[in-house]
Every structure is written in structure tokens, then in C-alpha cells.
Amino acid sequence: MSDVERVMDGQRVRILRDSGIPLSGPLAALDVWDHQMAVSPAPGDPARTLWRERLVIGGRAAPALWPALWAVWQWRAARIRALARTWAHDPEPA
């Protein structure tokens, strides 16, 4: 896991990256797991948040697991959108 902060196009972007591989269960059949989530202020509206996410998987089992992972990611994205309205904002830096 890594958590980095970068400035891109003048905006602060926080990136969380999990590039380990699953060790147990059905996902352990994957040879590649690279999950990145990036959060930054939305362009033109700093009161809103831009969430970007990418998952790269690989291995012989990837084609068989992809449909289930895609469905879970769609459900997860819907839950994140619904819950995000209730989350507090980061405090201003000192």
C-alpha cells in the first residue's frame, strides 16, 4: 500500500495504491492486482470532489473473474456515491 499526494494541474491529488496480490480465496488465482484511487477537488467547483479509480488484474483466471469484479465495482461505486454526501470535508491546512 502507498498513499501519496501530488499536485497535478495546480490541484492537490491524493492517490492510494494497492499493488499487492491476493493471497487467499478465489482472487488468489490472480497474478496481477493494481488498484489505485485518486481524490482531488472537482475542476471548477472546489466544494465538490473528483474520485478516480482504476483496477488492473492479470493472470490466467482474470478473464473468468472479470465479470464478477466488474459487477462488484459497479455496486461499490453506487454505494460510495450514496455515502459520499455524508462525509466530512478535510480541514484547511494550517
Protein Blocks (a to p, Z undefined) as FASTA:
>chain_A
ZZddddeehiacdddddfbdcfedjklmpcbdcddddddddehiakbccdddddddedjk
lmmmmmmmmmmmmmmmmmmmmmmmmpccddddZZ
